[in-house]
Amino acid sequence: MTTVVTDNCEKCRFTDCVTVCPVGCFHADGNMLYIDPEVCIDCSACVPVCPVHAIFEGDDIPDDKKHWIQINAERAPNLPVIEDKEDPLPTAEEKKAALGY
């Protein structure tokens, strides 16, 4: 099972994760990041660097976030790859605080 980005990334889009990805599996839209499961090698390097705990490894995905597996698989291939750190969204710090991080 793959590594997935979940809704904690929405309105944040911190990109610390993309800088540690050895295969360029992250894709982005204007709201958040997604992981392409066809490219991801499940190294999990991205999991500990996410400041809002939005990324989960396959077996660690909470039941209420498992639908994000399909969302990532559907959206990632249709979006541009992101491999360089970018500024987070203007709403990122507010969302991070609301999540308790």
SEFIZA-3560 file (N, C-alpha, C; in Angstrom, 3 decimals):
REM SEFIZA-3560
<numar><xx>0.860</xx><yy>-1.189</yy><zz>0.000</zz><atom>N</atom></numar>
<numar><xx>0.000</xx><yy>0.000</yy><zz>0.000</zz><atom>CA</atom></numar>
<numar><xx>0.893</xx><yy>1.235</yy><zz>0.000</zz><atom>C</atom></numar>
<numar><xx>0.425</xx><yy>2.282</yy><zz>-0.568</zz><atom>N</atom></numar>
<numar><xx>1.234</xx><yy>3.479</yy><zz>-0.788</zz><atom>CA</atom></numar>
<numar><xx>1.181</xx><yy>4.476</yy><zz>0.362</zz><atom>C</atom></numar>
<numar><xx>1.997</xx><yy>5.460</yy><zz>0.238</zz><atom>N</atom></numar>
<numar><xx>2.003</xx><yy>6.596</yy><zz>1.141</zz><atom>CA</atom></numar>
<numar><xx>1.046</xx><yy>7.632</yy><zz>0.552</zz><atom>C</atom></numar>
<numar><xx>0.240</xx><yy>8.280</yy><zz>1.398</zz><atom>N</atom></numar>
<numar><xx>-0.754</xx><yy>9.227</yy><zz>0.894</zz><atom>CA</atom></numar>
<numar><xx>-0.738</xx><yy>10.545</yy><zz>1.664</zz><atom>C</atom></numar>
<numar><xx>-1.141</xx><yy>11.594</yy><zz>0.955</zz><atom>N</atom></numar>
<numar><xx>-1.354</xx><yy>12.910</yy><zz>1.558</zz><atom>CA</atom></numar>
<numar><xx>-2.845</xx><yy>13.014</yy><zz>1.869</zz><atom>C</atom></numar>
<numar><xx>-3.164</xx><yy>13.515</yy><zz>3.060</zz><atom>N</atom></numar>
<numar><xx>-4.559</xx><yy>13.621</yy><zz>3.484</zz><atom>CA</atom></numar>
<numar><xx>-4.963</xx><yy>15.081</yy><zz>3.655</zz><atom>C</atom></numar>
<numar><xx>-6.175</xx><yy>15.274</yy><zz>4.137</zz><atom>N</atom></numar>
<numar><xx>-6.774</xx><yy>16.603</yy><zz>4.233</zz><atom>CA</atom></numar>
<numar><xx>-6.049</xx><yy>17.578</yy><zz>5.160</zz><atom>C</atom></numar>
<numar><xx>-5.145</xx><yy>17.130</yy><zz>5.998</zz><atom>N</atom></numar>
<numar><xx>-4.386</xx><yy>18.089</yy><zz>6.801</zz><atom>CA</atom></numar>
<numar><xx>-3.554</xx><yy>19.008</yy><zz>5.916</zz><atom>C</atom></numar>
<numar><xx>-3.275</xx><yy>18.587</yy><zz>4.701</zz><atom>N</atom></numar>
<numar><xx>-2.499</xx><yy>19.399</yy><zz>3.767</zz><atom>CA</atom></numar>
<numar><xx>-3.339</xx><yy>20.504</yy><zz>3.122</zz><atom>C</atom></numar>
<numar><xx>-4.651</xx><yy>20.326</yy><zz>3.091</zz><atom>N</atom></numar>
<numar><xx>-5.518</xx><yy>21.328</yy><zz>2.468</zz><atom>CA</atom></numar>
<numar><xx>-5.327</xx><yy>22.686</yy><zz>3.126</zz><atom>C</atom></numar>
<numar><xx>-5.184</xx><yy>23.694</yy><zz>2.306</zz><atom>N</atom></numar>
<numar><xx>-4.988</xx><yy>25.080</yy><zz>2.718</zz><atom>CA</atom></numar>
<numar><xx>-3.655</xx><yy>25.309</yy><zz>3.424</zz><atom>C</atom></numar>
<numar><xx>-2.751</xx><yy>24.346</yy><zz>3.330</zz><atom>N</atom></numar>
<numar><xx>-1.400</xx><yy>24.490</yy><zz>3.894</zz><atom>CA</atom></numar>
<numar><xx>-0.366</xx><yy>24.468</yy><zz>2.777</zz><atom>C</atom></numar>
<numar><xx>-0.250</xx><yy>23.293</yy><zz>2.203</zz><atom>N</atom></numar>
<numar><xx>0.720</xx><yy>23.031</yy><zz>1.149</zz><atom>CA</atom></numar>
<numar><xx>2.147</xx><yy>23.379</yy><zz>1.556</zz><atom>C</atom></numar>
<numar><xx>2.520</xx><yy>22.909</yy><zz>2.754</zz><atom>N</atom></numar>
<numar><xx>3.934</xx><yy>22.965</yy><zz>3.120</zz><atom>CA</atom></numar>
<numar><xx>4.645</xx><yy>21.997</yy><zz>2.183</zz><atom>C</atom></numar>
<numar><xx>5.819</xx><yy>22.338</yy><zz>1.727</zz><atom>N</atom></numar>
<numar><xx>6.489</xx><yy>21.496</yy><zz>0.741</zz><atom>CA</atom></numar>
<numar><xx>7.799</xx><yy>20.894</yy><zz>1.251</zz><atom>C</atom></numar>
<numar><xx>7.936</xx><yy>20.806</yy><zz>2.556</zz><atom>N</atom></numar>
<numar><xx>9.122</xx><yy>20.170</yy><zz>3.131</zz><atom>CA</atom></numar>
<numar><xx>9.270</xx><yy>18.743</yy><zz>2.600</zz><atom>C</atom></numar>
<numar><xx>8.137</xx><yy>18.078</yy><zz>2.419</zz><atom>N</atom></numar>
<numar><xx>8.107</xx><yy>16.681</yy><zz>1.984</zz><atom>CA</atom></numar>
<numar><xx>8.723</xx><yy>16.470</yy><zz>0.613</zz><atom>C</atom></numar>
<numar><xx>8.518</xx><yy>17.400</yy><zz>-0.290</zz><atom>N</atom></numar>
<numar><xx>9.003</xx><yy>17.190</yy><zz>-1.659</zz><atom>CA</atom></numar>
<numar><xx>10.524</xx><yy>17.222</yy><zz>-1.730</zz><atom>C</atom></numar>
<numar><xx>11.152</xx><yy>17.894</yy><zz>-0.787</zz><atom>N</atom></numar>
<numar><xx>12.617</xx><yy>18.015</yy><zz>-0.812</zz><atom>CA</atom></numar>
<numar><xx>13.319</xx><yy>16.730</yy><zz>-0.398</zz><atom>C</atom></numar>
<numar><xx>12.615</xx><yy>15.821</yy><zz>0.273</zz><atom>N</atom></numar>
<numar><xx>13.226</xx><yy>14.558</yy><zz>0.705</zz><atom>CA</atom></numar>
<numar><xx>12.795</xx><yy>13.378</yy><zz>-0.162</zz><atom>C</atom></numar>
<numar><xx>11.905</xx><yy>13.608</yy><zz>-1.097</zz><atom>N</atom></numar>
<numar><xx>11.404</xx><yy>12.528</yy><zz>-1.955</zz><atom>CA</atom></numar>
<numar><xx>12.455</xx><yy>12.181</yy><zz>-3.015</zz><atom>C</atom></numar>
<numar><xx>12.910</xx><yy>10.925</yy><zz>-3.031</zz><atom>N</atom></numar>
<numar><xx>13.945</xx><yy>10.559</yy><zz>-4.003</zz><atom>CA</atom></numar>
<numar><xx>13.436</xx><yy>10.286</yy><zz>-5.422</zz><atom>C</atom></numar>
<numar><xx>12.115</xx><yy>10.243</yy><zz>-5.605</zz><atom>N</atom></numar>
<numar><xx>11.591</xx><yy>9.866</yy><zz>-6.922</zz><atom>CA</atom></numar>
<numar><xx>10.647</xx><yy>10.890</yy><zz>-7.549</zz><atom>C</atom></numar>
<numar><xx>10.384</xx><yy>12.001</yy><zz>-6.915</zz><atom>N</atom></numar>
<numar><xx>9.515</xx><yy>13.012</yy><zz>-7.511</zz><atom>CA</atom></numar>
<numar><xx>8.083</xx><yy>12.565</yy><zz>-7.680</zz><atom>C</atom></numar>
<numar><xx>7.489</xx><yy>12.025</yy><zz>-6.628</zz><atom>N</atom></numar>
<numar><xx>6.113</xx><yy>11.516</yy><zz>-6.738</zz><atom>CA</atom></numar>
<numar><xx>5.060</xx><yy>12.518</yy><zz>-6.281</zz><atom>C</atom></numar>
<numar><xx>5.478</xx><yy>13.707</yy><zz>-5.831</zz><atom>N</atom></numar>
<numar><xx>4.512</xx><yy>14.709</yy><zz>-5.362</zz><atom>CA</atom></numar>
<numar><xx>4.006</xx><yy>15.566</yy><zz>-6.512</zz><atom>C</atom></numar>
<numar><xx>2.716</xx><yy>15.846</yy><zz>-6.463</zz><atom>N</atom></numar>
<numar><xx>2.047</xx><yy>16.704</yy><zz>-7.436</zz><atom>CA</atom></numar>
<numar><xx>1.253</xx><yy>17.734</yy><zz>-6.639</zz><atom>C</atom></numar>
<numar><xx>0.996</xx><yy>18.888</yy><zz>-7.242</zz><atom>N</atom></numar>
<numar><xx>0.321</xx><yy>19.953</yy><zz>-6.501</zz><atom>CA</atom></numar>
<numar><xx>-0.756</xx><yy>20.628</yy><zz>-7.328</zz><atom>C</atom></numar>
<numar><xx>-1.797</xx><yy>21.049</yy><zz>-6.613</zz><atom>N</atom></numar>
<numar><xx>-2.768</xx><yy>21.970</yy><zz>-7.190</zz><atom>CA</atom></numar>
<numar><xx>-2.732</xx><yy>23.227</yy><zz>-6.326</zz><atom>C</atom></numar>
<numar><xx>-3.643</xx><yy>24.110</yy><zz>-6.477</zz><atom>N</atom></numar>
<numar><xx>-3.632</xx><yy>25.356</yy><zz>-5.724</zz><atom>CA</atom></numar>
<numar><xx>-3.996</xx><yy>25.219</yy><zz>-4.267</zz><atom>C</atom></numar>
<numar><xx>-4.380</xx><yy>24.028</yy><zz>-3.841</zz><atom>N</atom></numar>
<numar><xx>-4.871</xx><yy>23.819</yy><zz>-2.487</zz><atom>CA</atom></numar>
<numar><xx>-4.017</xx><yy>22.882</yy><zz>-1.643</zz><atom>C</atom></numar>
<numar><xx>-3.399</xx><yy>21.870</yy><zz>-2.278</zz><atom>N</atom></numar>
<numar><xx>-2.648</xx><yy>20.885</yy><zz>-1.504</zz><atom>CA</atom></numar>
<numar><xx>-1.745</xx><yy>20.044</yy><zz>-2.399</zz><atom>C</atom></numar>
<numar><xx>-1.052</xx><yy>19.071</yy><zz>-1.798</zz><atom>N</atom></numar>
<numar><xx>-0.189</xx><yy>18.139</yy><zz>-2.501</zz><atom>CA</atom></numar>
<numar><xx>-0.844</xx><yy>16.769</yy><zz>-2.574</zz><atom>C</atom></numar>
<numar><xx>-0.379</xx><yy>15.959</yy><zz>-3.515</zz><atom>N</atom></numar>
<numar><xx>-0.850</xx><yy>14.589</yy><zz>-3.685</zz><atom>CA</atom></numar>
<numar><xx>0.354</xx><yy>13.723</yy><zz>-4.036</zz><atom>C</atom></numar>
<numar><xx>0.271</xx><yy>12.442</yy><zz>-3.735</zz><atom>N</atom></numar>
<numar><xx>1.329</xx><yy>11.497</yy><zz>-4.072</zz><atom>CA</atom></numar>
<numar><xx>0.817</xx><yy>10.562</yy><zz>-5.160</zz><atom>C</atom></numar>
<numar><xx>1.616</xx><yy>10.402</yy><zz>-6.205</zz><atom>N</atom></numar>
<numar><xx>1.279</xx><yy>9.469</yy><zz>-7.273</zz><atom>CA</atom></numar>
<numar><xx>1.715</xx><yy>8.071</yy><zz>-6.831</zz><atom>C</atom></numar>
<numar><xx>0.765</xx><yy>7.160</yy><zz>-6.595</zz><atom>N</atom></numar>
<numar><xx>1.127</xx><yy>5.829</yy><zz>-6.117</zz><atom>CA</atom></numar>
<numar><xx>1.901</xx><yy>4.996</yy><zz>-7.134</zz><atom>C</atom></numar>
<numar><xx>1.833</xx><yy>5.384</yy><zz>-8.403</zz><atom>N</atom></numar>
<numar><xx>2.574</xx><yy>4.662</yy><zz>-9.442</zz><atom>CA</atom></numar>
<numar><xx>4.057</xx><yy>5.024</yy><zz>-9.419</zz><atom>C</atom></numar>
<numar><xx>4.397</xx><yy>6.155</yy><zz>-8.809</zz><atom>N</atom></numar>
<numar><xx>5.778</xx><yy>6.622</yy><zz>-8.768</zz><atom>CA</atom></numar>
<numar><xx>6.384</xx><yy>6.425</yy><zz>-7.377</zz><atom>C</atom></numar>
<numar><xx>5.588</xx><yy>6.572</yy><zz>-6.345</zz><atom>N</atom></numar>
<numar><xx>6.044</xx><yy>6.460</yy><zz>-4.958</zz><atom>CA</atom></numar>
<numar><xx>6.675</xx><yy>5.091</yy><zz>-4.707</zz><atom>C</atom></numar>
<numar><xx>7.834</xx><yy>5.085</yy><zz>-4.047</zz><atom>N</atom></numar>
<numar><xx>8.517</xx><yy>3.827</yy><zz>-3.722</zz><atom>CA</atom></numar>
<numar><xx>8.320</xx><yy>3.454</yy><zz>-2.248</zz><atom>C</atom></numar>
<numar><xx>7.429</xx><yy>4.139</yy><zz>-1.577</zz><atom>N</atom></numar>
<numar><xx>7.099</xx><yy>3.847</yy><zz>-0.178</zz><atom>CA</atom></numar>
<numar><xx>8.307</xx><yy>3.911</yy><zz>0.749</zz><atom>C</atom></numar>
<numar><xx>9.190</xx><yy>4.860</yy><zz>0.507</zz><atom>N</atom></numar>
<numar><xx>10.359</xx><yy>5.012</yy><zz>1.373</zz><atom>CA</atom></numar>
<numar><xx>9.996</xx><yy>5.698</yy><zz>2.687</zz><atom>C</atom></numar>
<numar><xx>8.885</xx><yy>6.437</yy><zz>2.677</zz><atom>N</atom></numar>
<numar><xx>8.353</xx><yy>7.134</yy><zz>3.862</zz><atom>CA</atom></numar>
<numar><xx>9.236</xx><yy>8.265</yy><zz>4.370</zz><atom>C</atom></numar>
<numar><xx>10.183</xx><yy>8.719</yy><zz>3.581</zz><atom>N</atom></numar>
<numar><xx>11.037</xx><yy>9.833</yy><zz>3.999</zz><atom>CA</atom></numar>
<numar><xx>10.229</xx><yy>11.101</yy><zz>4.239</zz><atom>C</atom></numar>
<numar><xx>9.104</xx><yy>11.228</yy><zz>3.557</zz><atom>N</atom></numar>
<numar><xx>8.279</xx><yy>12.430</yy><zz>3.645</zz><atom>CA</atom></numar>
<numar><xx>7.436</xx><yy>12.490</yy><zz>4.920</zz><atom>C</atom></numar>
<numar><xx>7.129</xx><yy>11.351</yy><zz>5.496</zz><atom>N</atom></numar>
<numar><xx>6.199</xx><yy>11.303</yy><zz>6.633</zz><atom>CA</atom></numar>
<numar><xx>6.663</xx><yy>12.156</yy><zz>7.807</zz><atom>C</atom></numar>
<numar><xx>7.893</xx><yy>11.993</yy><zz>8.300</zz><atom>N</atom></numar>
<numar><xx>8.285</xx><yy>12.756</yy><zz>9.491</zz><atom>CA</atom></numar>
<numar><xx>8.541</xx><yy>14.248</yy><zz>9.263</zz><atom>C</atom></numar>
<numar><xx>8.706</xx><yy>14.669</yy><zz>8.012</zz><atom>N</atom></numar>
<numar><xx>9.006</xx><yy>16.081</yy><zz>7.772</zz><atom>CA</atom></numar>
<numar><xx>7.773</xx><yy>16.946</yy><zz>7.558</zz><atom>C</atom></numar>
<numar><xx>6.597</xx><yy>16.341</yy><zz>7.462</zz><atom>N</atom></numar>
<numar><xx>5.373</xx><yy>17.118</yy><zz>7.257</zz><atom>CA</atom></numar>
<numar><xx>4.985</xx><yy>17.818</yy><zz>8.562</zz><atom>C</atom></numar>
<numar><xx>4.963</xx><yy>19.144</yy><zz>8.562</zz><atom>N</atom></numar>
<numar><xx>4.677</xx><yy>19.869</yy><zz>9.803</zz><atom>CA</atom></numar>
<numar><xx>3.224</xx><yy>19.807</yy><zz>10.267</zz><atom>C</atom></numar>
<numar><xx>2.331</xx><yy>19.287</yy><zz>9.426</zz><atom>N</atom></numar>
<numar><xx>0.921</xx><yy>19.184</yy><zz>9.827</zz><atom>CA</atom></numar>
<numar><xx>0.438</xx><yy>17.733</yy><zz>9.845</zz><atom>C</atom></numar>
<numar><xx>1.380</xx><yy>16.796</yy><zz>9.813</zz><atom>N</atom></numar>
<numar><xx>1.057</xx><yy>15.371</yy><zz>9.908</zz><atom>CA</atom></numar>
<numar><xx>-0.021</xx><yy>14.968</yy><zz>8.902</zz><atom>C</atom></numar>
<numar><xx>0.183</xx><yy>15.387</yy><zz>7.661</zz><atom>N</atom></numar>
<numar><xx>-0.785</xx><yy>15.105</yy><zz>6.597</zz><atom>CA</atom></numar>
<numar><xx>-0.468</xx><yy>13.845</yy><zz>5.816</zz><atom>C</atom></numar>
<numar><xx>0.728</xx><yy>13.282</yy><zz>5.996</zz><atom>N</atom></numar>
<numar><xx>1.172</xx><yy>12.153</yy><zz>5.189</zz><atom>CA</atom></numar>
<numar><xx>1.218</xx><yy>10.892</yy><zz>6.045</zz><atom>C</atom></numar>
<numar><xx>0.654</xx><yy>9.833</yy><zz>5.498</zz><atom>N</atom></numar>
<numar><xx>0.616</xx><yy>8.561</yy><zz>6.213</zz><atom>CA</atom></numar>
<numar><xx>1.139</xx><yy>7.437</yy><zz>5.337</zz><atom>C</atom></numar>
<numar><xx>1.804</xx><yy>6.460</yy><zz>5.978</zz><atom>N</atom></numar>
<numar><xx>2.222</xx><yy>5.243</yy><zz>5.311</zz><atom>CA</atom></numar>
<numar><xx>1.019</xx><yy>4.309</yy><zz>5.212</zz><atom>C</atom></numar>
<numar><xx>1.016</xx><yy>3.456</yy><zz>4.238</zz><atom>N</atom></numar>
<numar><xx>-0.088</xx><yy>2.556</yy><zz>3.961</zz><atom>CA</atom></numar>
<numar><xx>-0.835</xx><yy>1.975</yy><zz>5.135</zz><atom>C</atom></numar>
<numar><xx>-0.172</xx><yy>1.193</yy><zz>5.964</zz><atom>N</atom></numar>
<numar><xx>-0.859</xx><yy>0.520</yy><zz>7.067</zz><atom>CA</atom></numar>
<numar><xx>-1.194</xx><yy>1.453</yy><zz>8.222</zz><atom>C</atom></numar>
<numar><xx>-0.639</xx><yy>2.651</yy><zz>8.224</zz><atom>N</atom></numar>
<numar><xx>-0.885</xx><yy>3.607</yy><zz>9.310</zz><atom>CA</atom></numar>
<numar><xx>-1.975</xx><yy>4.627</yy><zz>8.993</zz><atom>C</atom></numar>
<numar><xx>-2.602</xx><yy>4.510</yy><zz>7.838</zz><atom>N</atom></numar>
<numar><xx>-3.641</xx><yy>5.464</yy><zz>7.458</zz><atom>CA</atom></numar>
<numar><xx>-4.875</xx><yy>5.226</yy><zz>8.329</zz><atom>C</atom></numar>
<numar><xx>-5.317</xx><yy>6.252</yy><zz>9.061</zz><atom>N</atom></numar>
<numar><xx>-6.521</xx><yy>6.075</yy><zz>9.879</zz><atom>CA</atom></numar>
<numar><xx>-7.728</xx><yy>5.740</yy><zz>8.996</zz><atom>C</atom></numar>
<numar><xx>-8.641</xx><yy>4.986</yy><zz>9.540</zz><atom>N</atom></numar>
<numar><xx>-9.816</xx><yy>4.562</yy><zz>8.766</zz><atom>CA</atom></numar>
<numar><xx>-10.563</xx><yy>5.737</yy><zz>8.153</zz><atom>C</atom></numar>
<numar><xx>-10.665</xx><yy>6.846</yy><zz>8.886</zz><atom>N</atom></numar>
<numar><xx>-11.417</xx><yy>7.991</yy><zz>8.376</zz><atom>CA</atom></numar>
<numar><xx>-10.667</xx><yy>8.770</yy><zz>7.295</zz><atom>C</atom></numar>
<numar><xx>-9.443</xx><yy>8.345</yy><zz>6.981</zz><atom>N</atom></numar>
<numar><xx>-8.667</xx><yy>9.021</yy><zz>5.937</zz><atom>CA</atom></numar>
<numar><xx>-8.315</xx><yy>8.083</yy><zz>4.778</zz><atom>C</atom></numar>
<numar><xx>-8.798</xx><yy>6.874</yy><zz>4.799</zz><atom>N</atom></numar>
<numar><xx>-8.463</xx><yy>5.899</yy><zz>3.743</zz><atom>CA</atom></numar>
<numar><xx>-8.985</xx><yy>6.312</yy><zz>2.373</zz><atom>C</atom></numar>
<numar><xx>-10.036</xx><yy>7.108</yy><zz>2.336</zz><atom>N</atom></numar>
<numar><xx>-10.541</xx><yy>7.558</yy><zz>1.035</zz><atom>CA</atom></numar>
<numar><xx>-9.524</xx><yy>8.429</yy><zz>0.297</zz><atom>C</atom></numar>
<numar><xx>-8.530</xx><yy>8.952</yy><zz>1.014</zz><atom>N</atom></numar>
<numar><xx>-7.486</xx><yy>9.762</yy><zz>0.395</zz><atom>CA</atom></numar>
<numar><xx>-6.566</xx><yy>8.921</yy><zz>-0.494</zz><atom>C</atom></numar>
<numar><xx>-6.549</xx><yy>7.623</yy><zz>-0.315</zz><atom>N</atom></numar>
<numar><xx>-5.763</xx><yy>6.753</yy><zz>-1.195</zz><atom>CA</atom></numar>
<numar><xx>-6.262</xx><yy>6.931</yy><zz>-2.632</zz><atom>C</atom></numar>
<numar><xx>-7.556</xx><yy>6.846</yy><zz>-2.809</zz><atom>N</atom></numar>
<numar><xx>-8.143</xx><yy>6.988</yy><zz>-4.146</zz><atom>CA</atom></numar>
<numar><xx>-8.010</xx><yy>8.417</yy><zz>-4.659</zz><atom>C</atom></numar>
<numar><xx>-8.210</xx><yy>9.386</yy><zz>-3.787</zz><atom>N</atom></numar>
<numar><xx>-8.102</xx><yy>10.791</yy><zz>-4.206</zz><atom>CA</atom></numar>
<numar><xx>-6.700</xx><yy>11.079</yy><zz>-4.725</zz><atom>C</atom></numar>
<numar><xx>-5.664</xx><yy>10.635</yy><zz>-4.003</zz><atom>N</atom></numar>
<numar><xx>-4.291</xx><yy>10.830</yy><zz>-4.464</zz><atom>CA</atom></numar>
<numar><xx>-4.065</xx><yy>10.150</yy><zz>-5.806</zz><atom>C</atom></numar>
<numar><xx>-4.535</xx><yy>8.901</yy><zz>-5.931</zz><atom>N</atom></numar>
<numar><xx>-4.338</xx><yy>8.137</yy><zz>-7.165</zz><atom>CA</atom></numar>
<numar><xx>-5.014</xx><yy>8.798</yy><zz>-8.360</zz><atom>C</atom></numar>
<numar><xx>-6.165</xx><yy>9.399</yy><zz>-8.140</zz><atom>N</atom></numar>
<numar><xx>-6.899</xx><yy>10.043</yy><zz>-9.231</zz><atom>CA</atom></numar>
<numar><xx>-6.333</xx><yy>11.406</yy><zz>-9.601</zz><atom>C</atom></numar>
<numar><xx>-5.972</xx><yy>12.194</yy><zz>-8.595</zz><atom>N</atom></numar>
<numar><xx>-5.569</xx><yy>13.578</yy><zz>-8.865</zz><atom>CA</atom></numar>
<numar><xx>-4.098</xx><yy>13.740</yy><zz>-9.248</zz><atom>C</atom></numar>
<numar><xx>-3.210</xx><yy>13.021</yy><zz>-8.580</zz><atom>N</atom></numar>
<numar><xx>-1.774</xx><yy>13.231</yy><zz>-8.790</zz><atom>CA</atom></numar>
<numar><xx>-1.343</xx><yy>13.151</yy><zz>-10.250</zz><atom>C</atom></numar>
<numar><xx>-1.715</xx><yy>12.113</yy><zz>-10.998</zz><atom>N</atom></numar>
<numar><xx>-1.215</xx><yy>12.008</yy><zz>-12.371</zz><atom>CA</atom></numar>
<numar><xx>-1.644</xx><yy>13.153</yy><zz>-13.300</zz><atom>C</atom></numar>
<numar><xx>-2.665</xx><yy>13.887</yy><zz>-12.917</zz><atom>N</atom></numar>
<numar><xx>-3.172</xx><yy>14.970</yy><zz>-13.765</zz><atom>CA</atom></numar>
<numar><xx>-2.666</xx><yy>16.347</yy><zz>-13.363</zz><atom>C</atom></numar>
<numar><xx>-1.745</xx><yy>16.384</yy><zz>-12.405</zz><atom>N</atom></numar>
<numar><xx>-1.227</xx><yy>17.650</yy><zz>-11.899</zz><atom>CA</atom></numar>
<numar><xx>0.286</xx><yy>17.715</yy><zz>-12.092</zz><atom>C</atom></numar>
<numar><xx>0.846</xx><yy>18.924</yy><zz>-12.078</zz><atom>N</atom></numar>
<numar><xx>2.300</xx><yy>19.047</yy><zz>-12.257</zz><atom>CA</atom></numar>
<numar><xx>3.077</xx><yy>18.476</yy><zz>-11.067</zz><atom>C</atom></numar>
<numar><xx>4.231</xx><yy>17.901</yy><zz>-11.393</zz><atom>N</atom></numar>
<numar><xx>5.148</xx><yy>17.405</yy><zz>-10.365</zz><atom>CA</atom></numar>
<numar><xx>5.747</xx><yy>18.607</yy><zz>-9.652</zz><atom>C</atom></numar>
<numar><xx>5.936</xx><yy>18.465</yy><zz>-8.351</zz><atom>N</atom></numar>
<numar><xx>6.595</xx><yy>19.502</yy><zz>-7.562</zz><atom>CA</atom></numar>
<numar><xx>7.767</xx><yy>18.858</yy><zz>-6.835</zz><atom>C</atom></numar>
<numar><xx>8.964</xx><yy>19.387</yy><zz>-7.085</zz><atom>N</atom></numar>
<numar><xx>10.172</xx><yy>18.813</yy><zz>-6.500</zz><atom>CA</atom></numar>
<numar><xx>10.982</xx><yy>19.817</yy><zz>-5.695</zz><atom>C</atom></numar>
<numar><xx>10.615</xx><yy>21.080</yy><zz>-5.762</zz><atom>N</atom></numar>
<numar><xx>11.355</xx><yy>22.116</yy><zz>-5.040</zz><atom>CA</atom></numar>
<numar><xx>10.485</xx><yy>22.737</yy><zz>-3.961</zz><atom>C</atom></numar>
<numar><xx>11.119</xx><yy>23.115</yy><zz>-2.877</zz><atom>N</atom></numar>
<numar><xx>10.409</xx><yy>23.752</yy><zz>-1.779</zz><atom>CA</atom></numar>
<numar><xx>9.838</xx><yy>25.087</yy><zz>-2.250</zz><atom>C</atom></numar>
<numar><xx>8.590</xx><yy>25.311</yy><zz>-1.908</zz><atom>N</atom></numar>
<numar><xx>7.902</xx><yy>26.557</yy><zz>-2.228</zz><atom>CA</atom></numar>
<numar><xx>7.346</xx><yy>27.149</yy><zz>-0.947</zz><atom>C</atom></numar>
<numar><xx>6.938</xx><yy>28.375</yy><zz>-1.007</zz><atom>N</atom></numar>
<numar><xx>6.285</xx><yy>28.987</yy><zz>0.144</zz><atom>CA</atom></numar>
<numar><xx>4.947</xx><yy>28.301</yy><zz>0.374</zz><atom>C</atom></numar>
<numar><xx>4.604</xx><yy>28.068</yy><zz>1.649</zz><atom>N</atom></numar>
<numar><xx>3.280</xx><yy>27.495</yy><zz>1.915</zz><atom>CA</atom></numar>
<numar><xx>2.191</xx><yy>28.500</yy><zz>1.566</zz><atom>C</atom></numar>
<numar><xx>0.970</xx><yy>28.036</yy><zz>1.527</zz><atom>N</atom></numar>
<numar><xx>-0.155</xx><yy>28.924</yy><zz>1.249</zz><atom>CA</atom></numar>
<numar><xx>-0.306</xx><yy>29.955</yy><zz>2.366</zz><atom>C</atom></numar>
<numar><xx>-0.901</xx><yy>31.101</yy><zz>2.088</zz><atom>N</atom></numar>
<numar><xx>-1.089</xx><yy>32.135</yy><zz>3.115</zz><atom>CA</atom></numar>
<numar><xx>-1.901</xx><yy>31.644</yy><zz>4.322</zz><atom>C</atom></numar>
<numar><xx>-2.701</xx><yy>30.624</yy><zz>4.127</zz><atom>N</atom></numar>
<numar><xx>-3.531</xx><yy>30.082</yy><zz>5.211</zz><atom>CA</atom></numar>
<numar><xx>-2.833</xx><yy>28.972</yy><zz>6.003</zz><atom>C</atom></numar>
<numar><xx>-1.598</xx><yy>28.650</yy><zz>5.658</zz><atom>N</atom></numar>
<numar><xx>-0.902</xx><yy>27.494</yy><zz>6.235</zz><atom>CA</atom></numar>
<numar><xx>-0.691</xx><yy>27.591</yy><zz>7.741</zz><atom>C</atom></numar>
<numar><xx>-0.170</xx><yy>28.695</yy><zz>8.212</zz><atom>N</atom></numar>
<numar><xx>0.104</xx><yy>28.802</yy><zz>9.649</zz><atom>CA</atom></numar>
<numar><xx>-1.168</xx><yy>28.759</yy><zz>10.478</zz><atom>C</atom></numar>
<numar><xx>-2.224</xx><yy>29.367</yy><zz>9.970</zz><atom>N</atom></numar>
<numar><xx>-3.511</xx><yy>29.343</yy><zz>10.659</zz><atom>CA</atom></numar>
<numar><xx>-4.055</xx><yy>27.912</yy><zz>10.733</zz><atom>C</atom></numar>
<numar><xx>-3.954</xx><yy>27.186</yy><zz>9.619</zz><atom>N</atom></numar>
<numar><xx>-4.420</xx><yy>25.790</yy><zz>9.592</zz><atom>CA</atom></numar>
<numar><xx>-3.547</xx><yy>24.931</yy><zz>10.505</zz><atom>C</atom></numar>
<numar><xx>-2.258</xx><yy>25.146</yy><zz>10.487</zz><atom>N</atom></numar>
<numar><xx>-1.337</xx><yy>24.385</yy><zz>11.342</zz><atom>CA</atom></numar>
<numar><xx>-1.712</xx><yy>24.583</yy><zz>12.811</zz><atom>C</atom></numar>
<numar><xx>-1.979</xx><yy>25.815</yy><zz>13.204</zz><atom>N</atom></numar>
<numar><xx>-2.370</xx><yy>26.105</yy><zz>14.583</zz><atom>CA</atom></numar>
<numar><xx>-3.720</xx><yy>25.468</yy><zz>14.925</zz><atom>C</atom></numar>
<numar><xx>-4.655</xx><yy>25.518</yy><zz>13.991</zz><atom>N</atom></numar>
<numar><xx>-5.963</xx><yy>24.927</yy><zz>14.218</zz><atom>CA</atom></numar>
<numar><xx>-5.862</xx><yy>23.408</yy><zz>14.392</zz><atom>C</atom></numar>
<numar><xx>-4.886</xx><yy>22.794</yy><zz>13.747</zz><atom>N</atom></numar>
<numar><xx>-4.670</xx><yy>21.355</yy><zz>13.882</zz><atom>CA</atom></numar>
<numar><xx>-3.901</xx><yy>20.996</yy><zz>15.155</zz><atom>C</atom></numar>
<numar><xx>-3.365</xx><yy>22.019</yy><zz>15.817</zz><atom>N</atom></numar>
<numar><xx>-2.658</xx><yy>21.803</yy><zz>17.068</zz><atom>CA</atom></numar>
<numar><xx>-1.176</xx><yy>21.494</yy><zz>16.908</zz><atom>C</atom></numar>
<numar><xx>-0.586</xx><yy>21.931</yy><zz>15.799</zz><atom>N</atom></numar>
<numar><xx>0.844</xx><yy>21.679</yy><zz>15.561</zz><atom>CA</atom></numar>
<numar><xx>1.642</xx><yy>22.958</yy><zz>15.576</zz><atom>C</atom></numar>
//
